[in-house]
Amino acid sequence: GLYAIEPFATNGSGVVHDGKKGNIFILKKDKNTRLPLGREILEFIKDSYGYLPFASRWIVKIFGTKGILGLNQLENEGILHQYPILTEEKGKLVSQSENTFLVETEKVTNTSK
């Protein structure tokens, strides 16, 4: 199976809440979209990331600033989910990282590296 481990660290109390929208997206459902830009970006996302999270800056790197418009369109249509920025209850710093592992019968592969 495919597993993700997401450790969080904070210099606060450890109570974390969802804040404003961030820059990390994930493909929520694969369905048709009307606008050509959205279709082009969706195909790129499916081919490059599948159902794994990705950063909006990676889309902008390929599609330029119009990539943000496409991401917003896909989110509004329920195709993408945008993760919120995590905030600590007292305003302290929060960091998060992720490692994804493919666990097979004979081996484990870290696909994040």
CNS distance restraints for C-alpha pairs under 8 A (distance, minus, plus):
assign (resid   1 and name CA) (resid 102 and name CA) 5.83 0.50 0.50
assign (resid   1 and name CA) (resid 103 and name CA) 5.24 0.50 0.50
assign (resid   1 and name CA) (resid 104 and name CA) 6.72 0.50 0.50
assign (resid   2 and name CA) (resid 100 and name CA) 7.03 0.50 0.50
assign (resid   2 and name CA) (resid 101 and name CA) 5.71 0.50 0.50
assign (resid   2 and name CA) (resid 102 and name CA) 4.56 0.50 0.50
assign (resid   2 and name CA) (resid 103 and name CA) 6.22 0.50 0.50
assign (resid   3 and name CA) (resid 100 and name CA) 5.59 0.50 0.50
assign (resid   3 and name CA) (resid 101 and name CA) 5.18 0.50 0.50
assign (resid   3 and name CA) (resid 102 and name CA) 6.44 0.50 0.50
assign (resid   3 and name CA) (resid 103 and name CA) 7.55 0.50 0.50
assign (resid   4 and name CA) (resid  98 and name CA) 6.59 0.50 0.50
assign (resid   4 and name CA) (resid  99 and name CA) 5.63 0.50 0.50
assign (resid   4 and name CA) (resid 100 and name CA) 4.26 0.50 0.50
assign (resid   4 and name CA) (resid 101 and name CA) 6.23 0.50 0.50
assign (resid   5 and name CA) (resid  98 and name CA) 5.63 0.50 0.50
assign (resid   5 and name CA) (resid  99 and name CA) 5.36 0.50 0.50
assign (resid   5 and name CA) (resid 100 and name CA) 6.37 0.50 0.50
assign (resid   6 and name CA) (resid  96 and name CA) 6.61 0.50 0.50
assign (resid   6 and name CA) (resid  97 and name CA) 5.57 0.50 0.50
assign (resid   6 and name CA) (resid  98 and name CA) 4.45 0.50 0.50
assign (resid   6 and name CA) (resid  99 and name CA) 6.63 0.50 0.50
assign (resid   7 and name CA) (resid  96 and name CA) 5.82 0.50 0.50
assign (resid   7 and name CA) (resid  97 and name CA) 5.93 0.50 0.50
assign (resid   7 and name CA) (resid  98 and name CA) 6.80 0.50 0.50
assign (resid   8 and name CA) (resid  94 and name CA) 7.02 0.50 0.50
assign (resid   8 and name CA) (resid  95 and name CA) 5.67 0.50 0.50
assign (resid   8 and name CA) (resid  96 and name CA) 4.49 0.50 0.50
assign (resid   8 and name CA) (resid  97 and name CA) 6.89 0.50 0.50
assign (resid   9 and name CA) (resid  14 and name CA) 7.75 0.50 0.50
assign (resid   9 and name CA) (resid  94 and name CA) 5.74 0.50 0.50
assign (resid   9 and name CA) (resid  95 and name CA) 5.27 0.50 0.50
assign (resid   9 and name CA) (resid  96 and name CA) 6.49 0.50 0.50
assign (resid  10 and name CA) (resid  14 and name CA) 6.09 0.50 0.50
assign (resid  10 and name CA) (resid  88 and name CA) 7.48 0.50 0.50
assign (resid  10 and name CA) (resid  92 and name CA) 6.87 0.50 0.50
assign (resid  10 and name CA) (resid  93 and name CA) 5.44 0.50 0.50
assign (resid  10 and name CA) (resid  94 and name CA) 4.48 0.50 0.50
assign (resid  10 and name CA) (resid  95 and name CA) 6.39 0.50 0.50
assign (resid  11 and name CA) (resid  92 and name CA) 6.02 0.50 0.50
assign (resid  11 and name CA) (resid  93 and name CA) 5.93 0.50 0.50
assign (resid  11 and name CA) (resid  94 and name CA) 7.21 0.50 0.50
assign (resid  12 and name CA) (resid  88 and name CA) 6.66 0.50 0.50
assign (resid  12 and name CA) (resid  89 and name CA) 7.93 0.50 0.50
assign (resid  12 and name CA) (resid  90 and name CA) 6.90 0.50 0.50
assign (resid  12 and name CA) (resid  91 and name CA) 7.80 0.50 0.50
assign (resid  12 and name CA) (resid  92 and name CA) 5.17 0.50 0.50
assign (resid  12 and name CA) (resid  93 and name CA) 6.98 0.50 0.50
assign (resid  13 and name CA) (resid  88 and name CA) 7.63 0.50 0.50
assign (resid  13 and name CA) (resid  89 and name CA) 7.72 0.50 0.50
assign (resid  13 and name CA) (resid  90 and name CA) 7.78 0.50 0.50
assign (resid  14 and name CA) (resid  88 and name CA) 6.90 0.50 0.50
assign (resid  15 and name CA) (resid  88 and name CA) 5.82 0.50 0.50
assign (resid  15 and name CA) (resid  89 and name CA) 5.87 0.50 0.50
assign (resid  16 and name CA) (resid  86 and name CA) 6.29 0.50 0.50
assign (resid  16 and name CA) (resid  87 and name CA) 5.53 0.50 0.50
assign (resid  16 and name CA) (resid  88 and name CA) 4.44 0.50 0.50
assign (resid  16 and name CA) (resid  89 and name CA) 5.98 0.50 0.50
assign (resid  16 and name CA) (resid  94 and name CA) 7.97 0.50 0.50
assign (resid  17 and name CA) (resid  86 and name CA) 5.71 0.50 0.50
assign (resid  17 and name CA) (resid  87 and name CA) 5.30 0.50 0.50
assign (resid  17 and name CA) (resid  88 and name CA) 6.21 0.50 0.50
assign (resid  17 and name CA) (resid  89 and name CA) 6.75 0.50 0.50
assign (resid  18 and name CA) (resid  84 and name CA) 5.60 0.50 0.50
assign (resid  18 and name CA) (resid  85 and name CA) 6.05 0.50 0.50
assign (resid  18 and name CA) (resid  86 and name CA) 4.91 0.50 0.50
assign (resid  18 and name CA) (resid  87 and name CA) 6.15 0.50 0.50
assign (resid  19 and name CA) (resid  84 and name CA) 5.58 0.50 0.50
assign (resid  19 and name CA) (resid  85 and name CA) 5.00 0.50 0.50
assign (resid  19 and name CA) (resid  86 and name CA) 5.46 0.50 0.50
assign (resid  19 and name CA) (resid  87 and name CA) 5.64 0.50 0.50
assign (resid  20 and name CA) (resid  84 and name CA) 5.45 0.50 0.50
assign (resid  20 and name CA) (resid  85 and name CA) 5.71 0.50 0.50
assign (resid  21 and name CA) (resid  82 and name CA) 6.64 0.50 0.50
assign (resid  21 and name CA) (resid  83 and name CA) 6.27 0.50 0.50
assign (resid  21 and name CA) (resid  84 and name CA) 4.19 0.50 0.50
assign (resid  21 and name CA) (resid  85 and name CA) 5.83 0.50 0.50
assign (resid  22 and name CA) (resid  82 and name CA) 6.83 0.50 0.50
assign (resid  22 and name CA) (resid  83 and name CA) 5.96 0.50 0.50
assign (resid  22 and name CA) (resid  84 and name CA) 4.91 0.50 0.50
assign (resid  22 and name CA) (resid  85 and name CA) 4.94 0.50 0.50
assign (resid  23 and name CA) (resid  55 and name CA) 5.64 0.50 0.50
assign (resid  23 and name CA) (resid  56 and name CA) 5.32 0.50 0.50
assign (resid  23 and name CA) (resid  57 and name CA) 7.59 0.50 0.50
assign (resid  23 and name CA) (resid  82 and name CA) 7.04 0.50 0.50
assign (resid  23 and name CA) (resid  83 and name CA) 7.26 0.50 0.50
assign (resid  23 and name CA) (resid  84 and name CA) 7.98 0.50 0.50
assign (resid  24 and name CA) (resid  53 and name CA) 6.51 0.50 0.50
assign (resid  24 and name CA) (resid  54 and name CA) 5.61 0.50 0.50
assign (resid  24 and name CA) (resid  55 and name CA) 4.55 0.50 0.50
assign (resid  24 and name CA) (resid  56 and name CA) 6.18 0.50 0.50
assign (resid  24 and name CA) (resid  82 and name CA) 5.84 0.50 0.50
assign (resid  24 and name CA) (resid  83 and name CA) 5.58 0.50 0.50
assign (resid  24 and name CA) (resid  84 and name CA) 7.89 0.50 0.50
assign (resid  25 and name CA) (resid  53 and name CA) 5.54 0.50 0.50
assign (resid  25 and name CA) (resid  54 and name CA) 5.48 0.50 0.50
assign (resid  25 and name CA) (resid  55 and name CA) 6.23 0.50 0.50
assign (resid  25 and name CA) (resid  56 and name CA) 7.02 0.50 0.50
assign (resid  25 and name CA) (resid  80 and name CA) 6.44 0.50 0.50
assign (resid  25 and name CA) (resid  81 and name CA) 5.50 0.50 0.50
assign (resid  25 and name CA) (resid  82 and name CA) 4.43 0.50 0.50
assign (resid  25 and name CA) (resid  83 and name CA) 6.02 0.50 0.50
assign (resid  26 and name CA) (resid  51 and name CA) 6.19 0.50 0.50
assign (resid  26 and name CA) (resid  52 and name CA) 6.04 0.50 0.50
assign (resid  26 and name CA) (resid  53 and name CA) 4.50 0.50 0.50
assign (resid  26 and name CA) (resid  54 and name CA) 6.33 0.50 0.50
assign (resid  26 and name CA) (resid  80 and name CA) 5.61 0.50 0.50
assign (resid  26 and name CA) (resid  81 and name CA) 5.37 0.50 0.50
assign (resid  26 and name CA) (resid  82 and name CA) 6.68 0.50 0.50
assign (resid  26 and name CA) (resid  83 and name CA) 7.97 0.50 0.50
assign (resid  27 and name CA) (resid  45 and name CA) 7.70 0.50 0.50
assign (resid  27 and name CA) (resid  46 and name CA) 7.79 0.50 0.50
assign (resid  27 and name CA) (resid  50 and name CA) 7.05 0.50 0.50
assign (resid  27 and name CA) (resid  51 and name CA) 5.21 0.50 0.50
assign (resid  27 and name CA) (resid  52 and name CA) 7.25 0.50 0.50
assign (resid  27 and name CA) (resid  53 and name CA) 7.49 0.50 0.50
assign (resid  27 and name CA) (resid  79 and name CA) 6.21 0.50 0.50
assign (resid  27 and name CA) (resid  80 and name CA) 4.66 0.50 0.50
assign (resid  27 and name CA) (resid  81 and name CA) 6.47 0.50 0.50
assign (resid  28 and name CA) (resid  51 and name CA) 7.35 0.50 0.50
assign (resid  28 and name CA) (resid  78 and name CA) 7.13 0.50 0.50
assign (resid  28 and name CA) (resid  79 and name CA) 5.31 0.50 0.50
assign (resid  28 and name CA) (resid  80 and name CA) 4.95 0.50 0.50
assign (resid  28 and name CA) (resid  81 and name CA) 5.87 0.50 0.50
assign (resid  29 and name CA) (resid  78 and name CA) 7.33 0.50 0.50
assign (resid  29 and name CA) (resid  79 and name CA) 5.02 0.50 0.50
assign (resid  29 and name CA) (resid  80 and name CA) 7.01 0.50 0.50
assign (resid  30 and name CA) (resid  79 and name CA) 6.29 0.50 0.50
assign (resid  31 and name CA) (resid  79 and name CA) 6.77 0.50 0.50
assign (resid  32 and name CA) (resid  39 and name CA) 7.44 0.50 0.50
assign (resid  33 and name CA) (resid  38 and name CA) 6.43 0.50 0.50
assign (resid  33 and name CA) (resid  39 and name CA) 6.00 0.50 0.50
assign (resid  33 and name CA) (resid  74 and name CA) 7.55 0.50 0.50
assign (resid  33 and name CA) (resid  77 and name CA) 7.67 0.50 0.50
assign (resid  34 and name CA) (resid  38 and name CA) 7.42 0.50 0.50
assign (resid  34 and name CA) (resid  39 and name CA) 7.39 0.50 0.50
assign (resid  35 and name CA) (resid  39 and name CA) 6.40 0.50 0.50
assign (resid  36 and name CA) (resid  40 and name CA) 6.17 0.50 0.50
assign (resid  37 and name CA) (resid  41 and name CA) 6.18 0.50 0.50
assign (resid  37 and name CA) (resid  70 and name CA) 6.01 0.50 0.50
assign (resid  38 and name CA) (resid  42 and name CA) 5.92 0.50 0.50
assign (resid  38 and name CA) (resid  70 and name CA) 4.93 0.50 0.50
assign (resid  38 and name CA) (resid  71 and name CA) 7.30 0.50 0.50
assign (resid  38 and name CA) (resid  73 and name CA) 6.74 0.50 0.50
assign (resid  38 and name CA) (resid  74 and name CA) 6.34 0.50 0.50
assign (resid  39 and name CA) (resid  43 and name CA) 6.15 0.50 0.50
assign (resid  40 and name CA) (resid  44 and name CA) 6.36 0.50 0.50
assign (resid  41 and name CA) (resid  45 and name CA) 6.14 0.50 0.50
assign (resid  41 and name CA) (resid  59 and name CA) 7.79 0.50 0.50
assign (resid  41 and name CA) (resid  63 and name CA) 7.98 0.50 0.50
assign (resid  41 and name CA) (resid  67 and name CA) 7.34 0.50 0.50
assign (resid  41 and name CA) (resid  70 and name CA) 6.68 0.50 0.50
assign (resid  41 and name CA) (resid  71 and name CA) 7.66 0.50 0.50
assign (resid  42 and name CA) (resid  46 and name CA) 6.15 0.50 0.50
assign (resid  42 and name CA) (resid  74 and name CA) 7.79 0.50 0.50
assign (resid  43 and name CA) (resid  47 and name CA) 6.11 0.50 0.50
assign (resid  44 and name CA) (resid  48 and name CA) 5.87 0.50 0.50
assign (resid  45 and name CA) (resid  49 and name CA) 5.42 0.50 0.50
assign (resid  45 and name CA) (resid  50 and name CA) 6.32 0.50 0.50
assign (resid  46 and name CA) (resid  50 and name CA) 4.36 0.50 0.50
assign (resid  46 and name CA) (resid  51 and name CA) 7.32 0.50 0.50
assign (resid  49 and name CA) (resid  53 and name CA) 7.13 0.50 0.50
assign (resid  49 and name CA) (resid  54 and name CA) 6.95 0.50 0.50
assign (resid  54 and name CA) (resid  58 and name CA) 7.24 0.50 0.50
assign (resid  55 and name CA) (resid  59 and name CA) 7.19 0.50 0.50
assign (resid  56 and name CA) (resid  60 and name CA) 6.32 0.50 0.50
assign (resid  56 and name CA) (resid  67 and name CA) 7.93 0.50 0.50
assign (resid  56 and name CA) (resid  68 and name CA) 7.08 0.50 0.50
assign (resid  56 and name CA) (resid  71 and name CA) 7.69 0.50 0.50
assign (resid  57 and name CA) (resid  61 and name CA) 6.04 0.50 0.50
assign (resid  58 and name CA) (resid  62 and name CA) 6.77 0.50 0.50
assign (resid  59 and name CA) (resid  63 and name CA) 5.94 0.50 0.50
assign (resid  59 and name CA) (resid  64 and name CA) 7.46 0.50 0.50
assign (resid  59 and name CA) (resid  67 and name CA) 5.81 0.50 0.50
assign (resid  59 and name CA) (resid  68 and name CA) 7.69 0.50 0.50
assign (resid  60 and name CA) (resid  64 and name CA) 4.42 0.50 0.50
assign (resid  60 and name CA) (resid  65 and name CA) 5.50 0.50 0.50
assign (resid  60 and name CA) (resid  66 and name CA) 7.36 0.50 0.50
assign (resid  60 and name CA) (resid  67 and name CA) 5.15 0.50 0.50
assign (resid  60 and name CA) (resid  68 and name CA) 6.77 0.50 0.50
assign (resid  62 and name CA) (resid  67 and name CA) 7.87 0.50 0.50
assign (resid  63 and name CA) (resid  67 and name CA) 5.04 0.50 0.50
assign (resid  65 and name CA) (resid  69 and name CA) 7.49 0.50 0.50
assign (resid  66 and name CA) (resid  70 and name CA) 6.49 0.50 0.50
assign (resid  67 and name CA) (resid  71 and name CA) 6.16 0.50 0.50
assign (resid  68 and name CA) (resid  72 and name CA) 6.16 0.50 0.50
assign (resid  69 and name CA) (resid  73 and name CA) 6.15 0.50 0.50
assign (resid  70 and name CA) (resid  74 and name CA) 6.19 0.50 0.50
assign (resid  71 and name CA) (resid  75 and name CA) 6.11 0.50 0.50
assign (resid  71 and name CA) (resid  80 and name CA) 7.56 0.50 0.50
assign (resid  72 and name CA) (resid  76 and name CA) 6.06 0.50 0.50
assign (resid  73 and name CA) (resid  77 and name CA) 6.28 0.50 0.50
assign (resid  74 and name CA) (resid  78 and name CA) 6.42 0.50 0.50
assign (resid  74 and name CA) (resid  79 and name CA) 5.21 0.50 0.50
assign (resid  74 and name CA) (resid  80 and name CA) 5.61 0.50 0.50
assign (resid  75 and name CA) (resid  79 and name CA) 5.60 0.50 0.50
assign (resid  75 and name CA) (resid  80 and name CA) 4.48 0.50 0.50
assign (resid  75 and name CA) (resid  81 and name CA) 5.89 0.50 0.50
assign (resid  75 and name CA) (resid  82 and name CA) 7.08 0.50 0.50
assign (resid  76 and name CA) (resid  80 and name CA) 7.91 0.50 0.50
assign (resid  86 and name CA) (resid  94 and name CA) 6.73 0.50 0.50
assign (resid  87 and name CA) (resid  91 and name CA) 6.61 0.50 0.50
assign (resid  87 and name CA) (resid  92 and name CA) 7.52 0.50 0.50
assign (resid  87 and name CA) (resid  93 and name CA) 7.42 0.50 0.50
assign (resid  87 and name CA) (resid  94 and name CA) 6.48 0.50 0.50
assign (resid  88 and name CA) (resid  92 and name CA) 5.44 0.50 0.50
assign (resid  88 and name CA) (resid  93 and name CA) 6.67 0.50 0.50
assign (resid  88 and name CA) (resid  94 and name CA) 6.43 0.50 0.50
assign (resid  98 and name CA) (resid 112 and name CA) 7.80 0.50 0.50
assign (resid  99 and name CA) (resid 110 and name CA) 6.94 0.50 0.50
assign (resid  99 and name CA) (resid 111 and name CA) 7.44 0.50 0.50
assign (resid  99 and name CA) (resid 112 and name CA) 5.38 0.50 0.50
assign (resid 100 and name CA) (resid 110 and name CA) 5.84 0.50 0.50
assign (resid 100 and name CA) (resid 111 and name CA) 5.52 0.50 0.50
assign (resid 100 and name CA) (resid 112 and name CA) 5.44 0.50 0.50
assign (resid 101 and name CA) (resid 108 and name CA) 6.61 0.50 0.50
assign (resid 101 and name CA) (resid 109 and name CA) 5.46 0.50 0.50
assign (resid 101 and name CA) (resid 110 and name CA) 4.44 0.50 0.50
assign (resid 101 and name CA) (resid 111 and name CA) 5.61 0.50 0.50
assign (resid 101 and name CA) (resid 112 and name CA) 7.44 0.50 0.50
assign (resid 102 and name CA) (resid 108 and name CA) 5.68 0.50 0.50
assign (resid 102 and name CA) (resid 109 and name CA) 5.11 0.50 0.50
assign (resid 102 and name CA) (resid 110 and name CA) 6.46 0.50 0.50
assign (resid 102 and name CA) (resid 111 and name CA) 6.78 0.50 0.50
assign (resid 103 and name CA) (resid 107 and name CA) 6.39 0.50 0.50
assign (resid 103 and name CA) (resid 108 and name CA) 4.55 0.50 0.50
assign (resid 103 and name CA) (resid 109 and name CA) 6.57 0.50 0.50
assign (resid 104 and name CA) (resid 108 and name CA) 5.95 0.50 0.50
